[in-house]
Amino acid sequence: MPFHLSNLPKRTGKPRNTGITMALDSGFSVRQAEDFCSVASQHVDIVKLGWGTSYVTGHLKEKISVYREYDIPVYFGGTLFEAYLIRDELENYLEFLRLNEIELIEVSNGTIRLSEHKKLGIIHDLTKDFKVLSEVGSKNPNDIIPPYKWVNMIKNELEAGAWKVICEARESGNVGIFRPNGEIRSGLIEEVTDQIPHESLIFEAPKKDQQIWFIKKYGSNVNLGNIKPDEVIPVETLRLGLRSDTLTDFYSLQNEPNQNILESDPSNRSQENYNNRIT
């Protein structure tokens, strides 16, 4: 950084286990991936090639190589996993991953019917060769899963070997942990995080208001997913209090001049004010 600014929140460094930003590549060209990485790579921890785009993307290996050069792991969207699984061709999918030297795999059942028992078995088996991201939540806005089921599924999938569990929202931000109008299901999220550390979760939050809510609630180092590439830098400014929406959550004129602020306080009155504005 060319200039020093005091009293910024302490961000975790790469490779991160918390404070993860997962960017959603929905069909970038090799050149677009290069341009994206040249300005934002230090703020990106994982790139997801959304849904089935990796199956139809030209110059796929070259694009993956670009991300690899910037030490950014890549994985293919869960919908592609489901497309292979529903055809009973999981081994073909795993070979596709190996061919492209992909070490991270998403296991999901957001669209297809897959019993939790079978899903847990797949997660367990895949941990022998891959780092597993599992996903909980339905892509159907009419499929409302009660909070206790979310908690049980997440706990079981972590115990089966998932590195992180992704909380479903799609790229539209209107299913899963959000209502069809994009409103946050705050009661659900709070019940989940009362029993499971938020550090074990990645919250899909493609919309600005959603990102703000999570950062205010859980601090700068909350894990966020499905961030559009052109939103990665704006999200980092939200994490650091360098955008008006979070500026006073991390610093105020009452702070001591040399005081380090490591995290936002989840009980901060600004969180209460923000909740009042969005509910």
ABEGO torsion letter per residue (X at the ends): XABBBBGBBBBBBOBBABGBBBBBBAGBBAAAAAAAAAAAAAABABBBBBEAAAAABBGAAAAAAAAAAAGBBBBBBAAAAAAAAAAGAAAAAAAAAAAAGBABBBBBAAABBBBAAAAAAAAAAAAAABBBBBBBEBABAABBBBAAAAAAAAAAAAAAGBABBBBBAEAAGABEABBAAGBBBAAAAAAAAAABBAAABBBBBABAAAAAAAAAAAEAABBBBGBBAAAAAAAAAAAAGABAAAAAAABBAABBAABBBABBBAABAAAAAAAAAAX
